[in-house]
Amino acid sequence: MDMMGYSLATVLGLAFLGFAVGTFGTLIGAGGGFLLAPALLLLYPHERPETITAISLAVVFFNAASGSIAYAQQKRIDYRSGLYFALASVPGTLLGAYTTGFIPRQTFNLVFGCLLFILGWLVFINAKQRLLSPQTSDPKATTHCHLVDRNGEEYRWFYSMRLGVAISLGVGYLSSLLGIGGGIIHVPALARVLHFPVRIATATSHFILALVALMGTIAHIALGAFAHGSRRTLFLSLGVVLGAQFGAHLSHRIQGTWILRALANALCLVGLRLLFLH
């Protein structure tokens, strides 16, 4: 059976990959691009980096948008902070999309592999030391936040808007450059550095991801990076939308420590695989 030039097995495989990425990415508020991009690099070793990042970012958008709808129903998104951070990431997002086309594939694999390995180690440390648990807020910070979720649980926290904007600028560049969405960096940054409660950090990160990934995708489309990736994006997105809803549902039922440790191992293994990919 042929579907737009792809066999049924290929279509189902891409949809299943999207479902897995959507489920796991939404569980930890990371969008899943850090898993999808290296998977695509392994599946398509001869594809150009800009095509891989374009596909990954577009799928991250659909994942984050679907997950944001679920988190919005739970009333755990800090929309004001999310909008500020998303806007702050715009310059970095545009620069990252432009830079990708100038990086040779082998160099791209090397940089991405190193980044994934380092992130894996940091995630392992976070899981071991419980760094993603809610932190004590700094009363000297300039921005004060208050939120009550659907279950009536009240959250109050304080953070530095300048620091949040600076972090978002860097995350925007890396997310667009590597196609990872940036949530794997934003979630611990919000929870550990900016003192967001972890549930608010996860939900708000997904909201930011939806906006940042959309802007990055538009930039990649304008640069012509989607010439050979639109159909693969469609099949992956069908799975990721369903997976995001499933992941948001599971977020209430699964303890985060073992997920983070499994994630750390996966990141390190994929990073090493990319480092030795020829």
SEVEX-340682 format. One record per residue (C-alpha): residue number from 0; x, y, z. Coordinates in steps of 0.05 Angstrom, whole numbers, always signed. Example, Ala and Ser with C-alpha at 12.3 -4.5 7.8 and 13.67 -1.06 7.14 Angstrom:
// residues 2
  num      xx      yy      zz
    0    +246     -90    +156
    1    +273     -21    +143
// end
This chain:
// residues 278
  num      xx      yy      zz
    0      +0      +0      +0
    1     +28     +68     -21
    2     +13    +132     +17
    3     +40    +194     -18
    4    +102    +155     -39
    5    +112    +120     +28
    6     +96     +48     +46
    7     +44     +34    +100
    8     +99      +6    +144
    9    +138     +71    +139
   10     +77    +113    +153
   11     +59     +72    +214
   12    +131     +72    +238
   13    +135    +148    +234
   14     +67    +155    +268
   15     +89    +108    +324
   16    +154    +147    +333
   17    +114    +211    +337
   18     +67    +180    +389
   19    +126    +158    +433
   20    +160    +226    +427
   21     +95    +262    +443
   22     +80    +219    +504
   23    +149    +223    +535
   24    +162    +296    +516
   25     +96    +319    +547
   26    +109    +279    +610
   27    +170    +322    +625
   28    +149    +386    +589
   29    +205    +382    +539
   30    +168    +377    +473
   31    +206    +315    +451
   32    +251    +349    +400
   33    +313    +326    +437
   34    +290    +254    +423
   35    +261    +264    +354
   36    +320    +302    +323
   37    +373    +249    +339
   38    +324    +194    +318
   39    +316    +228    +250
   40    +391    +236    +245
   41    +398    +161    +254
   42    +341    +143    +208
   43    +364    +190    +152
   44    +440    +193    +157
   45    +448    +227     +90
   46    +395    +281    +100
   47    +416    +354    +106
   48    +416    +383    +178
   49    +368    +439    +160
   50    +317    +389    +135
   51    +323    +347    +199
   52    +315    +409    +244
   53    +257    +435    +203
   54    +219    +369    +210
   55    +235    +363    +283
   56    +214    +435    +300
   57    +148    +428    +262
   58    +132    +364    +300
   59    +152    +396    +365
   60    +102    +451    +350
   61     +45    +402    +342
   62     +66    +365    +404
   63     +72    +428    +446
   64      +7    +456    +420
   65     -30    +392    +436
   66      +3    +387    +505
   67     -12    +460    +519
   68     -86    +449    +508
   69     -85    +393    +560
   70     -45    +435    +610
   71     -90    +496    +597
   72    -149    +454    +619
   73    -111    +440    +683
   74     -99    +516    +691
   75     -24    +508    +703
   76      +4    +554    +650
   77     +34    +621    +669
   78     +14    +657    +605
   79     +46    +724    +621
   80    +115    +696    +635
   81    +108    +648    +577
   82     +93    +704    +528
   83    +152    +745    +552
   84    +200    +687    +547
   85    +174    +666    +479
   86    +183    +737    +451
   87    +253    +739    +481
   88    +272    +676    +443
   89    +252    +704    +375
   90    +320    +734    +356
   91    +355    +670    +377
   92    +305    +627    +339
   93    +315    +666    +274
   94    +390    +665    +281
   95    +390    +590    +295
   96    +349    +575    +234
   97    +397    +616    +191
   98    +459    +584    +221
   99    +438    +512    +210
  100    +448    +515    +135
  101    +522    +532    +143
  102    +540    +472    +187
  103    +567    +408    +153
  104    +530    +344    +172
  105    +590    +313    +208
  106    +601    +376    +249
  107    +527    +378    +264
  108    +529    +306    +289
  109    +590    +321    +333
  110    +559    +383    +365
  111    +492    +351    +375
  112    +522    +287    +403
  113    +564    +326    +454
  114    +504    +367    +474
  115    +460    +306    +484
  116    +512    +271    +526
  117    +522    +333    +570
  118    +446    +341    +577
  119    +439    +268    +595
  120    +490    +276    +650
  121    +456    +338    +677
  122    +388    +304    +675
  123    +417    +245    +714
  124    +444    +293    +767
  125    +376    +328    +770
  126    +340    +262    +780
  127    +390    +238    +833
  128    +390    +303    +872
  129    +317    +320    +859
  130    +335    +387    +829
  131    +269    +390    +792
  132    +229    +394    +857
  133    +197    +462    +875
  134    +250    +510    +901
  135    +246    +566    +952
  136    +233    +632    +917
  137    +276    +693    +923
  138    +236    +750    +954
  139    +284    +801    +923
  140    +264    +781    +852
  141    +226    +833    +813
  142    +169    +791    +784
  143    +117    +761    +831
  144     +69    +707    +806
  145      +6    +676    +833
  146     -35    +620    +802
  147     -91    +572    +824
  148    -100    +509    +783
  149    -163    +470    +767
  150    -157    +428    +830
  151    -154    +491    +874
  152     -80    +484    +890
  153     -48    +553    +899
  154     +22    +571    +874
  155     +64    +633    +891
  156    +134    +646    +866
  157    +183    +702    +849
  158    +237    +708    +796
  159    +281    +756    +757
  160    +250    +775    +690
  161    +318    +797    +663
  162    +349    +730    +677
  163    +289    +694    +647
  164    +294    +735    +583
  165    +369    +721    +577
  166    +358    +646    +586
  167    +302    +647    +535
  168    +346    +681    +483
  169    +398    +626    +488
  170    +345    +571    +488
  171    +313    +600    +426
  172    +379    +597    +388
  173    +395    +525    +409
  174    +324    +501    +395
  175    +323    +528    +324
  176    +395    +509    +310
  177    +388    +436    +332
  178    +313    +426    +325
  179    +305    +404    +398
  180    +250    +452    +418
  181    +289    +476    +479
  182    +243    +447    +533
  183    +298    +401    +559
  184    +335    +465    +579
  185    +276    +509    +596
  186    +243    +462    +646
  187    +303    +456    +694
  188    +318    +530    +683
  189    +248    +551    +703
  190    +246    +504    +762
  191    +317    +510    +788
  192    +341    +579    +767
  193    +276    +619    +764
  194    +242    +582    +822
  195    +178    +562    +785
  196    +139    +506    +818
  197    +154    +443    +778
  198     +82    +432    +754
  199     +78    +504    +730
  200    +147    +500    +699
  201    +127    +438    +658
  202     +62    +468    +634
  203     +91    +537    +619
  204    +150    +507    +583
  205    +102    +471    +537
  206     +66    +536    +522
  207    +132    +571    +507
  208    +152    +512    +463
  209     +90    +518    +421
  210    +104    +591    +406
  211    +179    +583    +395
  212    +172    +521    +352
  213    +120    +556    +309
  214    +166    +615    +297
  215    +225    +570    +282
  216    +183    +528    +234
  217    +160    +590    +196
  218    +233    +612    +191
  219    +254    +544    +164
  220    +197    +545    +114
  221    +218    +614     +90
  222    +289    +587     +80
  223    +264    +528     +39
  224    +284    +474     +88
  225    +217    +437     +80
  226    +227    +419      +7
  227    +236    +345     +24
  228    +206    +338     +93
  229    +132    +358     +92
  230    +104    +287     +85
  231    +147    +259    +140
  232    +126    +318    +184
  233     +53    +301    +171
  234     +60    +227    +191
  235    +101    +243    +253
  236     +52    +298    +274
  237      -8    +251    +271
  238     +25    +208    +324
  239     +53    +264    +366
  240     -14    +299    +376
  241     -44    +236    +405
  242     +19    +222    +446
  243     +18    +291    +477
  244     -53    +281    +503
  245     -33    +213    +531
  246     +30    +241    +563
  247      -9    +297    +598
  248     -57    +244    +624
  249      +0    +201    +650
  250     +34    +260    +684
  251     -12    +251    +744
  252      +2    +177    +751
  253     +77    +165    +741
  254    +133    +185    +788
  255    +183    +230    +754
  256    +248    +203    +783
  257    +252    +139    +743
  258    +230    +175    +680
  259    +287    +225    +687
  260    +337    +170    +698
  261    +313    +132    +637
  262    +315    +196    +598
  263    +387    +210    +621
  264    +409    +141    +597
  265    +374    +150    +530
  266    +405    +218    +519
  267    +475    +193    +534
  268    +468    +132    +490
  269    +440    +171    +431
  270    +493    +224    +440
  271    +548    +172    +438
  272    +516    +140    +377
  273    +517    +207    +340
  274    +589    +220    +360
  275    +610    +155    +326
  276    +562    +160    +267
  277    +597    +159    +200
// end
